[in-house]
């Protein structure tokens, strides 16, 4: 069955409410653990129906934000999703307090019960209108970004398609492209400031209503930080400042030489070679075909996975002017199907979709038959390991995508991944500052970002650009609007993926076997326990980042 054939029907909330009312009543009256678990299996079926409905509706809007039908459906989903979350939480409170908890923990895991505890602290009836308002504000930001019409050299671009010009081999072209992007953001920065100001105050009000001092702790709970908290994250950022920031700062001189300029400017930041960054060869269809060949050769499991994705048409990756920006993977439980959204734009990022998003999708595919849904409720710092590690495991096939410049791509990809570590930490620290100080003005927030730039990216010269030099860069970063405190998960995952890179360079087969093991562990145990189980070191442990920085310094630009 192809994705285009997956039916979509607006969720009937009266039926959903009636289902949960009956489920809660029956669960309270359960006479045994076995009976309670049988009822819980009914919850799985309904949860799968609801989530499948949400994914299909949102995805079809994202692929064409001018589609009025799915725009209305997206608005409806945004409106009802907090209500559904509350209904689920009301039911899970009954499970959490069950007299048969020992039996249920054995069946669905202690991790699941810890997540229930965090969910119980994250929502109640009083904040549902605030959550609905939060969704509407996020949608407003997305609409501004998706509808960007940026004039450049006689053409009109959206942000994704402009990126190819922003990394053009001709320095003047990319300088003007960055200026065009800056001009666009200057034209909407006040509106985005207003949206974000309302988001911060909204989320702070939700936190206060739930009894928190600030949104930070609530944000951690909503991210299911079930085995580490703020202190561990702060220690991780401290290690990055001590080890990775000097390492990345030192890399810039080598990059300056490679691109042949006297002085690096912000419009050079994504550039790695004098003859331009390597771009994939072939059409989008040929890139997908090369991906299919690559995964056929990598392992039997990856072959089965990618063939299924292609046969079921579970990719929508062509860049279009009316698509939402960005890329992601989702899972549709009813059809046991991962689905991938992206915006191909003719840059190396197109291949990153075939590796990164397929890493997510592969993990979802090989665990699709797990009947205990909680065992697949992976937290994001784990989920991103699957995707980022796949980027390294597929290095050996890059000639299929880049021909003679495969080596250049690998150098660029590794340097880019290393450079990302300080940036990701900067986004995280910015969010902590913002939610610790919810009364900051828009100017205060931009000044805070400017100060963090000096700490995490001291090499970056914005050359007096009125938007970027004014501390506005963060307005490009959708995660800051969508999912507070998510972004550090990319950083945590990236340093673990780099451990896999070090490992595979010594023994590819052994590293791949442990990667597969981690994928299959899914969410069966807590984060650091799973890392230890497959022979990886915790990013929070003192010394891990310094050791990794030393290892990667021997590989970058080699």
N, C-alpha and C positions, 0 to 999 in steps of 0.2 A: 504493500500500500504506500502510495506516494504522499508527501506532505500536503500537496494541493488537494488531495482527496480526504484529508482528515476533516471531519465535520466540526463546525463550531456552532454552538447555540448559547444564547445568553443564559447565564446561570439563574435559576429560579430560587431566590433567597427564601421564599416561604417554605419550599421543600427542604432547603439546607437547614433552616432553623428547626423545622419539625424533626429532621433526622437527628440533630444533635440533642434536642430535648429528650427524645426517646432513648438515645444512646447513653446520655448522662443518667437518666432514671434507671435504666437496666443495669448500668455499671455499678451504681450505688447499691443495687439489690443483688449483685452477683454473689453466689454461694460458694464459689471456689476460685482459685487462681486460673484453673483451666477455663471456667466459664467467662471469667473476665478477659482472658486472652482471646477467646473466640469473639467476644464483642469488639476487642481491639482490632481484630482482623477486618471487621466491618468498617471501622474507622479508616483503615488503610485504603479500602476500596473507594470510600467517599473522598478521602484526601487526594487520591490519584485522579479522580474525576474532576475535582475542583482545580487542582494545579494544572492539569492538562488543558482545561478550559482557559485558565489565565494565560498560560504560555502561548497557546495558539492565537488568542485574541491580541495580546500585546505584540507578538512577533509580526502578525499581519499588519498591524498599524506601523510598526517600525520600518517595514520594507517600503511603505508608501505613506508618509505622514500627511498627504493630501487626500487620502481615502476617507471620506466623511463617515461611512458606515463604521469602519474600524476605529476612527477617531472617537466616535460616540461610545463604542464598546470599551475602548481603553479608558475613557473617562468613567464609565460605569464600573469597570474592574477596580480602578483607583478608589472609587467611592465605597465599594463593598468589601475590598480586601481587608481593611481594618476590622470590619464586623466579623468576617470569616475568621480572622486571627483571634478575635476575642472568643468566638464560639469554640474554636479548637482549644484555646487555653482553658476555658471553663471545663471542657471535658478532661483535658490532661491533668487538671487539678485533682479530679476524682481519681485518676490513675495514680497520681503522685502520692495521694493519701490512702491508697488502697491497703486494706489489711493483708492483702496477698502480695505485698511489694517484693518480698524475697523471691517468690516464684517469678514475678514479672521481671525483676532485675536479671534473673538468670536467662529469661527468654529474650529480652530486648536490650540488655546491657546497662551497666551503671552509668555510662556516658549519657545515655538517653535520659536517665532520671536527673542527672546534673543539669542537662539542658532544659528539662521541664522546670526545674527550680529557677533557672535564670529567666525563662519565659514568664513564669508566674509573677516575677518582679518587674516585668517590662510592659504590662498592659492592664488596663481596666476599663470599665464602661465609660468613666468620666472623660477619658482622653481620646475616645473615638473621634469626636469632631475635630480635635487637634490633629490626629493622624490623617484624617481625610484632607484637612487643609494643607498638611505637609505634602501629601501626594500631589495636590493641585499646584503647589509652588514648584515642586520638582518638574512637573509637566510643563510649567510655564518657562522654566530655564531651558528644558530640552527643546521646546518649540523655537526659542530664540536661536539656539545653536543650529538646529536642523534647518531652519529657514534662512540661514545666512546666504546672502547673494553678494559676492565680493567681486567687484570689477577689477580685471587685471589684463592688460595688453589686449583690450578689445573683446575679451570673453568674460562670462560670468561664472564664478566658481563657488562651490560650497567649501567648507573648511577642509574636509577630507581630500577633495580633488585638488585644492590649492597646495596641499603639502608637497606634491611632486615638484611644483615650482619653487617651493621653499627649500628644497634640497637639490636644485638645479646645479649642474656643473659650472655654469656661468655665475660668477659671484654677484654681478650686478643684478641678474634676474632674481636670485634668491633674496638679495637685500630688498629689492622692490616688492617681492612677494611677502616677505615678513612685514614690510611697511603696510601693505594692503591688509594683512591680518590685523595689525595694530590699529589701523584706521577703523576697521569693522568693530573691534572691541571697544575702541574709544566711543563709538557711536551708541553702544549699548551698555557701557560699563555702569552708568548710573542705575539703569533698570536692573542689571544683574546684582549690583550692590543692594538694591532695595529688596530683591527676592531673597538674597542670602541673609540680609538683616532679619527679615521676617522668619526665615527658616531657623536661624539661631535662637530667636526669641520664642518661636513655637516649640522647638525641641527642649529648650530650657523650661518652659512652662509645663511640658509633659513630665519632665524629670521632677520638678517641684511638686506636681500633683501626686506623683508616685512616692514622694518622700525622700528624694535624693537632694544632695546639696547642689549638684550641677549635672549637666547632661553627660559628662564624661563616663560616670559609672553606668548609667543607663545605656549609653552607646556601647560600652564593653559587653553588657549583658545581651544586648540585641545582636551583637556579633558572635555570641556564644563563646566568649572567652572563658572556657570552662576549666582551664588548668593553668592559666597564667593571667596576670593583671598588669596594672600600670607600672609597678616597680620593675617588673621584668622587661617591659618594653622600653622604659627609660634607660635601663642598663644596656640594652641592646643598642639604642641610639648613641649612647656614650661610647661604646666600643667602635661604632661606625665613625664617629667624629675623630677618634684617636687613631684608627687604622686605615679606613677606606678613604676619608677625605684627603689626607696627605698623599695617598696612593693615586687617587684620581686626579688630584691637582698636578702631580708629577707627570701624569700621562699626557697632559695638554701640550707640552712642548713637542713631544713626539708627533702628536696629531697636527700641530701647526706646521711641522716640517712636511708631513705627508700631504697636506693640502696646498702647500706652497704659498703661504701668506706671511706677511711681516708681523701681523698682529691679529690675534683671534678676536672676532666680534660675535655677538649673539646669533647673527644669521649664518655663522659658520658652525654653530654648536652641534648640528646633526651631520656634519660633513667629515669624511675620513680619508678621502683620496683626491689627489690633484686632478685625475681624469674622471672625477665624479664617483658617487657611491654606486656599487653594483646594483643593477636592476634586473629583475627576472626577465628571461627571454621567453617569447611565446605569448599567446593569448591567454585570457583567464581560463578558457576551456583546456588549453594545453597544460597550464599550471596544475589544474585539478587532475588531469591525466597523469602527469609526472608524479603527483602526490599518491595516486593509486598505485603506480609502479613501485614507488619508494616503500610504501607500507606493505606491499606484497612481499618485498624482499626482507624487510626488517624482522618480521616474525609471523608465524601462523595466526596469532591472535590479532595483530594489527591488520593483516590482510582481510580477515573475515569482517573486522570492524569497518574498514574503509569501503569495501565492496557493498556492505549494507547501506552505508551513508549515500553512496552514489546511486545505487538502485532505487532507494526511497526518496531521492531528491531532497536531501536534508541539509543542503547548502544554499544560502542566499548571500552571495559574496560580491556581486558586481556593484561597483559604486554608481549611485544614481543621485541626481540633484534633490530628489524628494525623500531620500532615505534618512533615517536617524543616523547620527554619526557614531563611530566606534565599532566595536566588535565584541561578540560574546557567544558563549555556548549555553544552551538550556537543555533540560531533559523533560520529555513528555511521557509521564508514567504509564498512561493508558495504552500507549503503543510501544513502550520500552525503547524509546527512540531519542537519542541526542539530536540536537539541531543547532546549526552554526549560522550566525549572522555576522557579516563583515562588509567592508567597503573597499574593494580592490581599487587601487589608484595608480598602478604601474610602478610602485616602489617595492623595495625588499620587504616592506610590511605585508605584501600579499602572500609571500612565502611564510612569514611568521604566523599567519592565520592557519596555514596548512600544518604547521608544527605546534604552535601554542594552543589554539582553540581545539585542535584535534587531540592534543594531550588530555584536555578536559573531557572531550567527548569519548575518547578511548576508555578512560577510567569509568565513565558512566555506562558505557556499553558492556564492559566485561563484568560489571556488578549488577546488571539490569535484572537478573533473575533472583536477587536477594529479596525474600519475602518479608523480612523484618526491616521496614522502611527506615527506622531510626539508625540502623547500621550503615545507611548510605547518607545520613545527614552530616556530611563532612563540613568541618569548619574551613574557612577560606584559606588560612595559612597552609593547610594541608592540600586543599584542592589546587592551589597554584603551584605546588611542587610537581604535580602530575603534568601540568602544561609546560612549565619552564624547563623541566628536565627533558621533556620530549624535544625541545628545541636543540639541546645538545646531542641527544641520542641520534638525531637525524643528520648531523653534520656530514657524515660520510656520503650522503646522497645529494649534496648541494650542487654538484655538477649538472644534475638534471634540470635545475632551475636557473643556474647562473653561468653555465658553460665554463669558459676559461677563467672567469672571475669568481669561481667558487671559493678559492682561498681568500680573496679579498672580502667576500661576504662573511666568512668565518671570523676573520680579524675584526671586521666592523661589528658583527653581532656580539662578540665577546667584550669588546671595548665598550659598546653601548650598554650591555648588561651590567658591567662593573660601574660605569658612570651613573647608572640608574640608582644604585644603592643610596648614595647621599641624598639624591632628589626625593626618593620615596620617604626617607626619614624626615626630610624637611616638610613634606606634606603632612605627615603624621604630627610632628611637633606644632605646626601651624594650627591644626585642628584642636589640639590640646589647649593652646593659648586662647583660641577663639571661644571655646566652650567653658573654659575657666573664667573668662572675662566677657560674658554675654552682652554687656553694655558698651563694648567698644563701638566706636563709630566706623563707618566704611573707611575713612582715612586712617584710623588707628590700625585697622586690619591690613591695609596696604603697606603701612609703615612696618608692621610686624613682619610681613613677608619679606620686605626689603632687608631687614636685619638678619633674617634667617638665610637669605641668599649669601650674605657675607660669611656666614658660618659654614654652610654646606656646599656652596658653589662659588668660592672666592675668585675663581678664574673667569667668571662670566662677565663680559662687558656689554651692557645694553646700549652703549653709545648714545645716551641721552634720549632714547626713544620715549615719547610721552606716556605711552601705556605700559610697556614692559619695565622701563626704568622707574616708573611710578609705583611699582609694586603690584601690578595687576595681573601678572602671569598666572596666578592661581585660578583665575576665572575661566581658564581653558580646561581645568582639570575637573571633569564631570563627577568623579567619585566624591569630591568634597561636598557636592550638592546631594548626590544620590545616597551614599552610604558612609556616614561619618565613621572614621577609624578603620575602614576597610583597607586603605592603601598600604598600611604597614604590612599587611598579609603578603602583598607582592614582594616586599623586601625580604621578609622572613623566608618565603619560599625560594626566592632567588639565591640566597646564600646556601640553602640546602641543595638546590639544583647544581650550584657550582661544586658542591662536594661530590655529587654524582659525576660531574665533568672530570674532576681530578681522578675519581675512581675508574671511570671508563677508559681513560687514557692509559691506565695500568692494566685493566682487565675488563674489556667491554662486555663479555658474556656474563661475568659475575655481577657487574653493575646492573645490567639489564634484568637479570633474574631478581635482584633485590628491588629494583624499580617495580617490576610486576607484582612482587610480594606486597609492596607498599600500596599499590593501586587496589589490590584485593583486600587489604586490611580495611580500606575505606574509613568508616567512622567507628570501628569496633572497639577502639581504645582511645585514650587521651593522647594528645599531640606528641609530647616528648617521649612517652612510652612507645609510640609507633616508630618514631625516629630511631630509638635505641634498638627496637626489635629488628630493624633492617640494617643496622650498622652505621647509622648516621649520628652526627653530633648536634646537640641542641644549640641554636643560635644565641640562647640566653646565657650559656655557660661562659664564664670568663676565659678568654684565650682563644675561643673558637674563631672569632672574626679576625684577630691578628694572624692566626695560623693560616686562615683561608686567604687573607690579603697577600701573605707571603707566597702561597702556592699559585695564586692567579697572576701575580706579578711576573712569574716565570713563563706565563703562557701568552699574555696579551701582546699583540703586534708581532708575535713570533711566526 
